[in-house]
Amino acid sequence: MPRLVPPTVSVHSSFLAAMAEFRAEGRGGQDDATVIGHDHQTYGHTWHTEAGFAAYVADLLAQPREETPRPEGWVPATTRWLIEGDEYLGRIQIRHRLTDHLLREGGHIGYDVRTSARRHGHASRMLQEILPLARSLGIDPVLVTCESDNTASRRVIEKSKGALEDEQDGKLRFWVPAG
């Protein structure tokens, strides 16, 4: 049974395979402004070594702390990975507050499911399981956005009772109750 856990070095091989899947679909290049893109650009060259991967996991685990250095405009965030056994299936991140940019485009929560694990309800599971953390952080409702043409993500958000507020610059903005 898949479970949502803090990032862990125990899924190193599977994580590398998942990142190769994301790269194969065009993610991770210099023009990819997503979390997956950022992580590929910043850490991808070190993931293949145990020490490099461990440093990446340590950086992710430090991100919820206010004092942790992060790129300009980034806010404290908690990441969880969906794993089954030693298989990395996806990631979800909850940003602890919104900047103007996140209010327009990114929202509080972003998630990705590896290509080979899609269409199994994993995104819905991750979103449902992260909502109690949002509530514990004082975030309710939670802003979740998706591309206007991303039907699968829209269904995930609507399944979690997301209420569409509007569309801005090709992004649909939903408010999902955390309580």
SVG drawing of the C-alpha trace seen along z (x, -y; Angstrom):
<svg xmlns="http://www.w3.org/2000/svg" viewBox="-16 -40 45 43">
<polyline fill="none" stroke="black" stroke-width="0.4" points="0.0,0.0 1.5,-3.4 2.3,-5.7 3.2,-9.4 6.6,-9.8 9.3,-12.5 12.0,-12.3 14.2,-9.3 17.4,-7.9 15.9,-4.4 14.3,-5.0 17.4,-6.2 17.4,-3.9 13.6,-4.3 13.9,-8.1 16.5,-8.2 14.3,-6.1 11.3,-8.5 13.5,-11.5 14.5,-9.9 10.8,-9.5 10.2,-13.2 13.1,-14.1 11.7,-11.9 8.5,-13.9 10.5,-17.2 10.7,-18.1 13.9,-19.4 15.3,-21.6 16.4,-25.2 12.9,-26.5 11.1,-24.3 10.2,-26.6 8.5,-23.9 9.9,-22.2 10.9,-19.2 12.7,-21.6 14.4,-23.4 15.5,-20.2 16.9,-18.8 18.8,-22.0 20.1,-22.4 20.7,-18.8 20.4,-16.5 24.1,-16.4 24.7,-14.9 21.8,-12.5 23.7,-9.5 26.0,-9.4 24.9,-8.2 26.4,-11.3 24.8,-13.7 21.4,-12.1 21.7,-12.2 22.6,-15.9 19.5,-16.5 17.2,-14.7 18.8,-16.6 18.1,-19.9 14.4,-18.9 14.0,-18.0 15.4,-21.4 13.0,-23.4 10.2,-23.7 12.5,-25.7 12.2,-29.5 16.0,-30.0 16.9,-27.5 18.5,-29.3 16.3,-29.0 16.1,-30.7 14.7,-34.3 10.9,-34.3 10.7,-30.7 9.0,-30.2 9.3,-27.5 7.8,-24.2 7.2,-20.7 7.8,-17.9 6.4,-14.4 7.1,-11.5 4.6,-8.8 6.4,-5.4 5.4,-1.8 8.1,0.4 11.3,-0.9 9.4,-2.4 9.2,-6.2 5.8,-7.1 5.6,-10.9 6.0,-14.0 3.8,-16.6 4.8,-19.9 2.9,-22.3 4.2,-25.9 3.7,-27.4 2.6,-30.8 1.8,-32.5 3.8,-35.2 2.1,-37.3 3.5,-34.8 2.2,-31.8 -1.2,-33.4 -1.5,-33.8 0.2,-30.6 1.6,-28.1 -0.7,-27.9 0.1,-26.3 0.4,-22.8 2.2,-21.3 2.4,-17.6 3.9,-15.3 3.3,-11.6 6.0,-9.7 4.8,-8.8 4.7,-5.0 2.5,-5.5 -0.2,-7.7 -3.9,-6.8 -3.8,-4.9 -5.3,-7.6 -1.9,-8.6 -2.3,-12.3 -5.7,-12.2 -4.3,-10.2 -1.4,-12.6 -3.6,-15.6 -6.0,-14.1 -3.2,-13.0 -1.4,-16.3 -4.5,-18.4 -4.2,-17.6 -0.7,-19.0 -2.0,-22.2 -4.6,-22.5 -1.9,-22.0 0.1,-24.9 -3.0,-27.1 -3.7,-27.0 -7.4,-26.5 -8.5,-26.7 -5.6,-25.6 -4.9,-27.2 -4.2,-24.5 -3.6,-25.5 -3.3,-23.6 -2.9,-24.4 -6.3,-25.0 -5.8,-22.1 -4.7,-19.6 -7.9,-17.7 -6.4,-15.0 -5.1,-17.5 -8.4,-19.4 -10.3,-16.2 -7.9,-15.5 -8.6,-19.0 -12.3,-18.8 -12.4,-15.3 -10.9,-17.0 -13.8,-19.5 -11.8,-22.3 -13.9,-25.3 -12.8,-27.1 -12.2,-30.7 -11.0,-31.8 -8.4,-31.4 -5.4,-33.6 -2.8,-33.4 -3.8,-29.8 -3.9,-28.6 -7.1,-27.5 -7.2,-28.5 -9.1,-26.3 -9.6,-26.6 -9.7,-23.3 -10.9,-22.9 -8.3,-21.5 -10.7,-20.9"/>
</svg>
